[in-house]
Amino acid sequence: MSSEVRLSRRELLVRYALGSAAVSALLAACRQQGDTTPTSAREGIAGTTPTGVVPPTLTMATAPTAAAVPRRGGRLRYAVNTNISSLDPAFIAQIAEITVGAHIVEPLFTWDPARNPLPLLVEEYQFNNDYTVLDLRLRNGLQFHDGAPLTAADVVASLNRFGKLHAIGRILYSRVTDVEALNNHTVRITFNKPSPAAVHALASLNAGILPKGLVEAYPDKVIPEIIGTGPYKIKEHVPGSHIILVRNEQYQPRKEAPNGFGGARVAYLDELHFFFVLDRSVRDDGLMTGEFDFAEFLSYDKFDQFAANPDLVLEYRAGAYNVGIIPNKKEPSIMTN
């Protein structure tokens, strides 16, 4: 950790609403120090604001005091409960993959606290009167992590791949007749029927925008190392061990105030270290000894030990579950197909 700015673990917060993925009751904790120099962002894990950088199906750490002021610097050591081999948005599905990937890749839209879509990479958008044509104008000056500008051609290539490889994309593309770049910063999507909910599909992280060249190099295979437009970029990825993200100094936050997953996303921490720790007891011990700053999916039978440790901030959250409908196809009906 930087000698100039120490990460005050008590000020780490993950705030998000439980979303569509089914999650059991979760237990998480983060270590805390004295209030030396506040580093984290008060409203975003890994020093990012707002919470849009973090997916909606995780654990929660305790909020900082109102007097805490965000400052740049420091690192976060985060223990996740699975291995991450790739962060290709068309293939990610696990919570840990979404947690890490959402710092790197951005879709065209994101969500407010009520799960209404908000523009992210898009400056403005407009449907025609019957919702069969959607025009999207991109924000100016956005760049990928390699310095290449974000263009409409990148969006077209990324969306077409999303429509081919991901379930949400295939549902969306069952209505799509054309996706075209009208100019360098404008994309038009044409539908075969009214599709006002299309922006919801475009807010999925699985619809994250990647460079056209990268998409074309892996049209139907998993991309091993991704390049995105997000507030952090990959510094080091060792499958089976860890992934280190470093702040994207060229990142341009939106100008609006934080609003759920949308608005300004400011990266305060220098680096994010995600360790793949599959053994629950190792995550427990690493948190207790200070090896990790934040850990998730901890042992319930150690709750009393965590609660008694003055260096830990602990919060227990009730679980959320999906409710699904399974059609009975035994007899012919409208559900048969």
N, C-alpha and C positions, 0 to 999 in steps of 0.2 A: 504494500500500500504506500502511496506517496507520503513522503515525510512532511510535505506542506499541508496536505489535506487528508485527514483520516475519516474514514467512513463511519458515521454514527449509525450503528445497526438499529438502534431504537427508532430511527427515522425512516426505515424501510417500510413501504406500504404497497401491498397489492390490493387494489380495489377494483372489483369487477362484479357484474351480475352473472349469476349462473345461467348458462346458455343452453344450447341444444344437445350437447353431449351428455350422456348419462354419467353421473359421478356419485360414488358412495360418499358417506360422511368422511370428511377429511380433517386431518390434524397437521398443523404446520407450526413452525416456530422459527424465530430468528434471534441471533445473539445480539446483545446490546452493549454499548460502552457508555461512558459518561458523555455529556454533551460538550464534546470538544469543538469540532467544526462540522456543522451540518453539511452533508454532501448530497443526500438523496433528494428526490423530487417531490416529496410530500404526497403526490398523487399517482405515482407510477413506479412499478417495479423496475429495478435497474436504472434508476435515476431518470426516468422518462416521464413526460407529462404530455397528454393526459393518460388515462388508462388504456387508450386504444392500442398501445404497443403490446399489451398483454391480452391473451385470449380469455374468454369468459368462463373457463371451467377449471379454476385452480383454487388454491387455498388463500388465506388472508393473513397478513401480518398487521400488527397494531399501528394505528395512525400516529404521526408525530404530533407534537404540541403545536398550537396555533402560532407560536413565536418562531418556529423553525423556518429558516430562510435557505432555499436551495443554493448550493455552490458547486462549481465544477471540480471534479477530481475524484480519486479513489477507484475502487473496484468492488465488484460483488462476486462472492464465491457461492454458487448455487448448486445444491445437490438435487438432481432429478432422478427419477426412479426407473429409468430405462436407457437403453443405448440408442443413439441417433446416428444412423448411417448416412442419411441424406435429408436435405431440407427442401427438396423439390416441391413446390406448392401443389402441383397436380397430384402428388402421391401422399403427402403428409396426412396423418389421421390421429396419431397419439397426442395426448395432452402436452408432453414434453416437446415434441416436434413443433407444435403450434406455438408454445411459449417462446422457443428460440427463434423460429422462423418469422414470427410477427415483428421481431426487431429488425429483420433484414429485408423482407419482401413486403410490398404494399399493393393492395388491390385498388381499383378505381374509386370505390366507396368504402365506408366503414359504418359504425353504428353509434347512435346516441344512447343514453341510458334506457330509453324505452324501446330499443331495437328498431328504431327508424333509421333508414340509410342516410348517411351524410357524405358529401363529396370529400375525397382524400387526394388522389392524384388529379381529379377532375376540378377545373375551375368553375364550370357551369355546364348544365345539361338541360335538354328540352325534348319532350315528346311532341309528336304531332297530335292533332285533335282526337284521333281514334286509337292512340297508343300503339301504332304499328311501326313507327319510325322513331328512333332515339338518337339524337345528336349529342356527342360528348366533346367538349373542348377542354384540352389538357392545360394544366398550369404551366406558365412559362418558366424556363430556366432550370427545370428539374434534370438531374443527372443520375446515371447509374454509378455504382461504386467504382467502376473503372474509368469514370470521367466522361463516358459517352452520353450525349443528350438523350432524354426520353422523347420518343417520337410516336406519332400515330401508327407507324409501321410496327413498332414494338408491341403496341396494344393489340393490333389486329392479329399478329402472330401468336401472342400469348393467349388471347381469348379463343382462337381457333383450336389451339392445343388443349385448353381447358375444356372446350366443348367436346373434344374427342376422348379425353382420358379420364375425366372425373364425372361421378354420377350427377352432381348438381349441374355441371356443364352440359352433360348430355340431355338432361331435362330441359335446360334453357335452349339448347340448340335444336331441340325438336320443334321449336317455334321460329328459329332464325332462318331467314332465306339469304341474308347477305351481311357481311361485315366488311366495311371498306374505309380506307383513309381518304378523306376529302381533301386534306392538306396535311402539313407536317404536325399540326396540333389538333386536328378534328377527326373524330371517328363517327361513322354512321352505322347503326345496327338496324336492319329491316326485319320485321317479324311477319309471319303468315297469319297472325291473329292478334288482337289487342293483348299487350303484355306489360301492364303497368308495374308488375312485380319484378321485372327484369333487374332493376337496380338492387334488389335484395340479393339476387344471385351474384351480382357483380361485387357485392360487399364481402363475399366469402374470401378468406385468405387463400383458398385453393385457386381462386381466380387472380392471384398475384401476378403482377406484370414483370416480365423478364426481357432481356435484350433479344431482339429478333434473331441474331446470329446464334445465340445459345439455344434458343427454341428450335431453330432449324437443324442444329447439330444433334439434338435429342428429340426427334419428333414424337416418339412413342416409348422411349426408354427413360429411366430415372437419371436426372442430371446430378452428377456426383458433388459438384461444388457450385452453388448458385451465386448470382450477382443480382442485387436488387437496388432499390432506391431508398431503403429505410434508414433510420437514424444510426444504425450500427452495421458494420460489415465484418466478414469473417477474417480473423487474423490467423487462426490455427485450428485445424479440425483433425483430431486423431480418433477415428472410429473405435469404439470399445473403451475409450478413455475420457475424452473431454472435447469441448469446443470453446474457443476464446473469441469473443467479439470485441472490436475496438470502435470507438466513436467515429462516425462518418462526419468529418469536419466540413464537408461540402453540403450537408443536409440543410434543406430549407423548410422549416416548420411552417404550417399554415398560420395565417394572421389572426384567425378567430380564437376566442378563449376556449380552453379545454371544455369538451362536451362529450362525456362518455368516452368512447373510443376515438372521437374526432377532435377537431380543433388543433391547437398547437401541441406538437410533440417535441419537447426539449430534452436532449440527451445530456444529463449532468455527469454521470459516471464515465471515467476514462475507458474502463474495460468491464466486460461481463464474462465471468468464467463459469461455464456450466459443466459440472462433473457428472458422469454417468455412473450412478451408484445403485446397482440393482439390489443389493442386500440392505434390507430395512434397518438391521441392527448397526450397520456401518454408517448409515445416514444419522441414526440416533447418536452414536458415539461421536461422529464428526462434528455434530452441532454442539454437543456438550463440551467437547475439548477445544472448540474454536477453529477447527479445520474448515468449517463451512459457516458462512454468514446466514444462509437461509436454506431450509430443507423442507421437503413436502412428503406426505404419506409416511408419517412417523408411527411408532408403535403405541397403540392405545394403552397397553399395560405399563408404559413408562410415563403416563400423564402426570402422576404425582411428582416424579423426579423432575420433569420439565418445569412444572409449575413452581417447584421449590427452588429452582435455580435463579438467582437474582440477575444473572447475565442474559437470560432469555426472555423474549416477549412471545407469548403464546396465545393463540386464539383457536377455538374449536368452532367448526361450522357444520351445521346440519347438511345432509346430502340432498342432491336433486336427482330426479329420475325421469327418463323419457316415458311417455305413455303412448303406446303404438296400437294401431288397429291392424289385425291380421285377417284378410278376407278369407271366407270359407268358399273354396272353389270346388267343393264336392259336387254341387249342383250347378248347372249352367245358369249364369246371371250376368249382369253388367260387369261384374268383377272378374269374370272368367279370363279375360285377356289382360 
